[in-house]
Structure formats: C-alpha cells, structure tokens
Amino acid sequence: MTTVPDHTFLAATADRLAALPAVEAVALGGSRALGTERPDSDWDLAVYYRGAFDPADLRAVGWEGEVCELGAWGGGVFNSGAWLTIEGRRVDVHYRDLAVVEHERAEAEQGRFRVEPLMFHLAGIPTYLLVAELAINRVLRGELPRPSAYPPALRVSAPAHWHGMAAAGLAYARAGHAPKNAVTQVAGAIALAATQTAHAVLAARGEWVTNDKGLVARAGLQEVDTLVRNLPDGPAALTRAVTDAETLLARAVRAVTAG
C-alpha cells in the first residue's frame, strides 16, 4: 500500500538514487514520462553514471527487490538494473553508462547502430534506444543531453536495415518452413518480420522507440494481426500467407520511404 503522494515518493527516490556513488543524473522513463500511464503502471527510473558504478551501493539502500549486477541482462547497451518495491510502488531501475550513451549518440548521428538481443523485445533492441531515452525521458536530477531531432542519417539507414532483416526472415520461412507445414515457425517468422518492419516504419518517420509495447499498431501494421489470426494449414496455403506478409510489409515501408 502506498503511504505518500506520488510527487513526494518520486522526489525522495530520485534524491536517493542521485546520491549513489558515480551517479550523475536520474531520469524518469516509460509511460510516466510520456503521461500515458495507468494507475497500476510501474515506475521506470534510470541512473546515469560515469566510471565505476557498483550495484552493491544500490542494494545497500535496503529497498525490497532484486538488484542485478552490471551486464546481467545480456551485457549489451541496456546493461542491467533492478526490480524494486518502494513505498508500495513497483519500480524498475536501469543502469546507464554515460560513456556508452555518448558513444551510441555519436554513432546514431552518423546512422550507425547494432541490434542486440534483450528479453521481452521480440526483435531485440537497436543501440540507438539509448538516444531515444534521452529524447523522451524526463530528467529528475542532474543534467543529460537531449537530442534536438531524430538524426537524418538514421532515418535513412535504420529502415533499410530493419526491413532487410524482415525480408530475409520471410524469404527463409517461405522456402524452409512453409513447405514443411511448420505453422508455428511460419507464425513466428511473420511476427518477427512485422516487429522489425514496425521499427523500420517508425525510424523512417523519425519517431523514437524505447520498447515493444504497441509497436506494430503504432506503425499501422494491424493487418498482420488478421493474417496471423487466420493463418491456414497446408504448405501451399502457408506459402501464400508468407507472400501476403511480404507484400504487406514491403508496401508499408515504401509508403514512408518513397521520395
């Protein structure tokens, strides 16, 4: 049960996180940064540190929950974090290495990025997610750079990269899975390709993405839902379904990249 108002809880929590060794800034992310939260939404907070951050310092605060070590979530740019309960509220704390953030921001400005696997993200995450957080999140303590605009070079490189992966995956499904009547694998390939294409569409629009929630709908790809929902049985029918997905997704990308 919560015992203090949200603004009091947030201020006190931000102060305590900002006081941790090596932490230079604290930011609020997720739906609460965007103003789209529900009453039961959790709180996403990020600690931006420089140098040697030790999760043991966060653990020593004594909040209930699990505090993970650096790199425990795969070792990529998302780094790691903690799942906590503070004043009766569910709080996710993400660790953000400022040296990595600054590097990925410079890379994004040049249109360069990687896609890294991360649990709960069907197509993985682009390394420019760290830049998206700078653009979207609300800084509570300290100072962080805020991108002035979506990098033009990224609007060119990201759609081609994402849709290229989607097209390759569907081509493999058409040649390798559909002829074997592998319905589950065809469904998975279409779902993955739709998610990748959603990234492509939103990058072409210059819209930042920080997670998978509502991603396909944001990109206007709801037709894929119908296709997957009605996925047929039989090699020939599955092949047609994959071809339909290829056509639908390619059309969506052309619509935002033409001209």
C-alpha positions as CSV (number, residue, x, y, z in Angstrom):
1,M,0.0,0.0,0.0
2,T,1.3,3.5,-0.9
3,T,1.7,5.8,2.0
4,V,2.9,9.0,0.4
5,P,1.8,11.0,-2.7
6,D,3.4,10.3,-6.0
7,H,5.4,13.5,-6.2
8,T,6.8,13.0,-2.7
9,F,7.7,9.4,-3.5
10,L,9.4,10.4,-6.8
11,A,11.4,13.3,-5.3
12,A,12.7,11.2,-2.4
13,T,13.5,8.2,-4.6
14,A,15.3,10.4,-7.2
15,D,17.3,12.1,-4.4
16,R,18.4,8.7,-3.0
17,L,19.4,7.4,-6.4
18,A,21.3,10.6,-7.3
19,A,23.3,10.3,-4.1
20,L,24.7,6.9,-5.1
21,P,28.5,6.9,-6.0
22,A,29.3,7.6,-9.6
23,V,25.7,8.6,-10.5
24,E,25.5,12.0,-12.3
25,A,21.8,12.0,-13.3
26,V,18.5,10.3,-12.7
27,A,15.6,10.2,-15.3
28,L,12.0,9.0,-15.4
29,G,11.1,6.9,-18.4
30,G,8.3,4.7,-19.7
31,S,4.6,5.7,-19.7
32,R,5.0,8.0,-16.7
33,A,7.5,10.2,-18.6
34,L,5.0,10.3,-21.5
35,G,2.0,10.9,-19.4
36,T,0.2,7.8,-20.7
37,E,0.4,5.7,-17.5
38,R,-2.4,3.8,-15.9
39,P,-2.9,3.9,-12.1
40,D,-1.2,0.5,-11.8
41,S,1.8,1.3,-14.1
42,D,5.2,0.8,-12.7
43,W,7.8,3.5,-12.4
44,D,10.8,3.3,-14.7
45,L,13.9,5.2,-13.5
46,A,17.4,5.3,-15.0
47,V,20.6,6.1,-13.2
48,Y,23.2,7.6,-15.4
49,Y,26.7,7.0,-14.1
50,R,30.3,7.7,-15.1
51,G,33.1,5.4,-14.2
52,A,32.8,2.6,-11.6
53,F,29.1,2.1,-10.6
54,D,28.6,-0.7,-8.1
55,P,25.1,-2.2,-7.8
56,A,26.1,-3.1,-4.2
57,D,25.6,0.6,-3.3
58,L,22.0,0.4,-4.6
59,R,21.5,-2.8,-2.7
60,A,22.7,-1.2,0.4
61,V,19.9,1.3,0.3
62,G,17.7,-1.5,1.6
63,W,14.7,-1.3,-0.8
64,E,12.8,-4.6,-1.3
65,G,13.5,-6.4,-4.5
66,E,16.2,-7.8,-6.8
67,V,19.3,-5.7,-7.7
68,C,21.2,-7.2,-10.6
69,E,24.9,-7.0,-11.4
70,L,26.3,-5.0,-14.3
71,G,25.9,-6.9,-17.5
72,A,23.4,-9.4,-16.0
73,W,20.8,-8.6,-18.7
74,G,22.9,-9.7,-21.6
75,G,25.9,-7.3,-21.4
76,G,24.7,-5.0,-24.1
77,V,23.9,-1.3,-24.1
78,F,20.8,-1.9,-22.0
79,N,23.3,-3.0,-19.3
80,S,21.3,-4.2,-16.3
81,G,19.1,-2.9,-13.5
82,A,16.9,-3.7,-10.5
83,W,13.3,-4.6,-9.8
84,L,12.2,-2.9,-6.6
85,T,9.3,-2.1,-4.4
86,I,9.5,1.4,-2.9
87,E,6.7,2.9,-0.9
88,G,4.3,0.2,-2.2
89,R,5.2,1.0,-5.8
90,R,6.8,-1.2,-8.4
91,V,10.0,0.5,-9.6
92,D,12.4,-0.6,-12.3
93,V,15.8,1.0,-12.1
94,H,18.0,0.8,-15.2
95,Y,21.8,1.3,-15.2
96,R,23.1,3.7,-17.9
97,D,26.8,4.1,-18.5
98,L,27.3,7.7,-19.7
99,A,30.4,6.7,-21.8
100,V,28.3,4.2,-23.7
101,V,25.3,6.6,-24.0
102,E,27.6,9.3,-25.5
103,H,29.2,6.8,-27.9
104,E,25.8,5.5,-29.2
105,R,24.6,9.0,-29.6
106,A,27.5,9.9,-31.8
107,E,27.0,6.6,-33.7
108,A,23.3,7.4,-34.3
109,E,24.1,10.8,-35.6
110,Q,26.1,9.0,-38.3
111,G,23.4,6.5,-39.0
112,R,25.2,3.6,-37.4
113,F,23.7,1.2,-34.9
114,R,23.5,-2.5,-33.9
115,V,20.6,-4.7,-32.9
116,E,21.1,-6.6,-29.7
117,P,19.0,-9.3,-28.1
118,L,17.1,-8.4,-25.0
119,M,14.4,-10.3,-23.1
120,F,10.9,-9.2,-23.8
121,H,11.9,-7.5,-27.1
122,L,10.8,-9.7,-29.9
123,A,13.2,-8.3,-32.5
124,G,15.9,-7.2,-30.0
125,I,16.8,-3.5,-29.4
126,P,18.6,-1.1,-31.6
127,T,21.6,0.5,-29.8
128,Y,20.0,3.9,-30.6
129,L,17.4,3.1,-27.9
130,L,19.8,4.9,-25.5
131,V,19.4,8.0,-27.6
132,A,15.6,7.5,-27.7
133,E,15.6,7.6,-23.9
134,L,17.5,10.9,-23.9
135,A,14.9,12.3,-26.2
136,I,11.8,11.0,-24.3
137,N,12.7,10.6,-20.7
138,R,12.2,13.3,-18.1
139,V,15.4,14.3,-16.2
140,L,14.8,14.4,-12.5
141,R,18.3,15.1,-11.1
142,G,21.5,16.2,-12.8
143,E,21.8,17.1,-16.5
144,L,21.6,15.0,-19.6
145,P,21.9,15.9,-23.3
146,R,18.7,16.0,-25.2
147,P,18.8,15.2,-29.0
148,S,17.4,18.2,-30.9
149,A,15.9,16.0,-33.6
150,Y,15.9,12.4,-34.9
151,P,19.2,12.0,-36.8
152,P,18.6,12.3,-40.6
153,A,21.3,9.7,-41.3
154,L,19.4,7.3,-39.0
155,R,16.2,7.9,-40.8
156,V,17.9,6.6,-43.9
157,S,19.9,3.7,-42.6
158,A,17.5,2.2,-40.0
159,P,14.5,1.5,-42.3
160,A,16.7,-0.3,-44.8
161,H,18.4,-2.4,-42.1
162,W,15.2,-3.4,-40.3
163,H,13.2,-4.2,-43.4
164,G,16.2,-6.1,-44.8
165,M,16.2,-8.4,-41.8
166,A,12.4,-8.8,-42.1
167,A,12.5,-9.6,-45.8
168,A,15.3,-12.2,-45.3
169,G,13.4,-13.9,-42.5
170,L,10.2,-14.2,-44.5
171,A,12.1,-15.5,-47.5
172,Y,13.6,-18.2,-45.4
173,A,10.1,-19.0,-43.9
174,R,8.7,-19.3,-47.4
175,A,11.4,-21.6,-48.6
176,G,12.2,-23.6,-45.5
177,H,9.2,-23.6,-43.1
178,A,6.0,-23.3,-45.3
179,P,6.8,-26.3,-47.5
180,K,7.1,-28.5,-44.3
181,N,3.8,-27.2,-43.0
182,A,5.6,-25.7,-40.0
183,V,2.8,-23.5,-38.8
184,T,4.4,-22.3,-35.6
185,Q,7.6,-21.3,-37.3
186,V,5.8,-19.5,-40.1
187,A,3.7,-17.7,-37.5
188,G,6.9,-16.7,-35.6
189,A,8.7,-15.5,-38.7
190,I,5.7,-13.3,-39.6
191,A,5.5,-11.9,-36.1
192,L,9.2,-11.2,-36.0
193,A,9.2,-9.6,-39.5
194,A,6.2,-7.4,-38.5
195,T,8.1,-6.2,-35.4
196,Q,11.2,-5.5,-37.5
197,T,9.2,-3.6,-40.1
198,A,7.5,-1.6,-37.4
199,H,11.0,-0.4,-36.3
200,A,11.7,0.4,-40.0
201,V,8.5,2.4,-40.4
202,L,8.9,4.4,-37.2
203,A,12.5,5.2,-38.0
204,A,11.5,6.5,-41.4
205,R,9.0,8.7,-39.7
206,G,11.6,9.9,-37.2
207,E,9.7,8.5,-34.2
208,W,11.7,7.2,-31.3
209,V,11.1,3.7,-29.9
210,T,12.0,2.6,-26.4
211,N,10.1,-0.7,-26.1
212,D,7.9,-3.2,-27.9
213,K,4.6,-2.1,-26.4
214,G,2.1,-1.1,-29.1
215,L,4.9,-1.1,-31.7
216,V,3.1,-2.9,-34.5
217,A,0.0,-0.7,-34.0
218,R,2.0,2.5,-33.9
219,A,3.4,1.6,-37.3
220,G,0.0,0.9,-38.7
221,L,0.6,-2.7,-39.3
222,Q,-2.6,-4.2,-37.7
223,E,-3.3,-6.1,-40.9
224,V,-0.6,-8.5,-39.8
225,D,-2.8,-9.4,-36.8
226,T,-5.5,-10.6,-39.1
227,L,-3.1,-12.5,-41.2
228,V,-1.6,-14.3,-38.2
229,R,-5.0,-14.9,-36.6
230,N,-6.2,-16.6,-39.8
231,L,-3.1,-18.5,-40.6
232,P,-4.0,-21.6,-42.6
233,D,-2.8,-25.1,-42.6
234,G,-1.0,-26.8,-45.5
235,P,2.2,-26.0,-47.4
236,A,0.6,-24.1,-50.3
237,A,-1.6,-22.0,-48.0
238,L,1.3,-21.2,-45.7
239,T,3.4,-20.1,-48.6
240,R,0.6,-17.8,-49.8
241,A,0.4,-16.3,-46.2
242,V,4.1,-15.6,-46.2
243,T,3.9,-14.0,-49.6
244,D,1.0,-11.9,-48.3
245,A,3.1,-10.8,-45.3
246,E,6.0,-9.9,-47.6
247,T,3.7,-7.7,-49.8
248,L,2.0,-6.0,-46.8
249,L,5.3,-5.2,-45.0
250,A,7.1,-4.0,-48.2
251,R,4.2,-1.7,-49.0
252,A,4.3,-0.2,-45.6
253,V,8.0,0.6,-45.9
254,R,7.6,2.0,-49.4
255,A,4.9,4.3,-48.2
256,V,7.2,6.0,-45.7
257,T,10.4,6.0,-47.7
258,A,9.3,6.9,-51.2
259,G,10.7,10.2,-52.4
